């Protein structure tokens, strides 16, 4: 997952703030449940990568 976030299509296109995404990823490590917004961004990222 970290590799995907470093090469994020959504960050490269300017749709997602890379620093905020990195912070959300770090915070998810200590959270009992991964935040919905982070899951949504990751799902969209995977979907976009399926077109490549």
Legacy VTK file of the C-alpha trace (Angstrom):
# vtk DataFile Version 3.0
C-alpha trace
ASCII
DATASET POLYDATA
POINTS 52 float
0.000 0.000 0.000
2.815 2.441 0.766
4.233 2.036 -2.728
0.853 2.775 -4.246
0.524 5.922 -2.166
3.982 7.159 -3.179
3.037 6.849 -6.855
-0.594 7.919 -6.504
-2.408 8.874 -9.697
-4.818 11.004 -7.674
-1.958 12.947 -6.085
-0.171 13.366 -9.426
-3.337 14.798 -11.001
-3.885 17.142 -8.059
-7.133 15.595 -6.800
-5.662 14.516 -3.454
-3.166 16.314 -1.237
-0.137 14.033 -0.959
0.774 15.255 2.524
-2.758 14.710 3.810
-2.796 11.244 2.276
0.518 10.356 3.938
-0.793 11.624 7.277
-4.011 9.624 6.908
-1.961 6.512 6.112
0.225 7.019 9.183
-2.799 7.619 11.414
-4.502 4.495 10.071
-1.736 2.351 11.586
-2.862 3.265 15.104
-6.612 3.362 14.417
-8.793 0.358 15.245
-10.559 0.767 11.882
-9.222 2.325 8.679
-11.067 5.616 8.048
-13.720 5.499 5.326
-12.163 8.363 3.380
-8.814 6.575 3.160
-10.571 3.405 1.989
-12.426 5.408 -0.675
-9.226 7.007 -1.963
-7.472 3.633 -2.100
-10.426 2.021 -3.901
-10.478 4.811 -6.474
-6.705 4.560 -6.900
-6.942 0.808 -7.559
-9.790 1.393 -10.008
-7.811 3.998 -11.941
-4.778 1.739 -12.064
-6.892 -1.015 -13.610
-7.228 1.154 -16.737
-3.477 1.432 -17.219
LINES 1 53
52 0 1 2 3 4 5 6 7 8 9 10 11 12 13 14 15 16 17 18 19 20 21 22 23 24 25 26 27 28 29 30 31 32 33 34 35 36 37 38 39 40 41 42 43 44 45 46 47 48 49 50 51
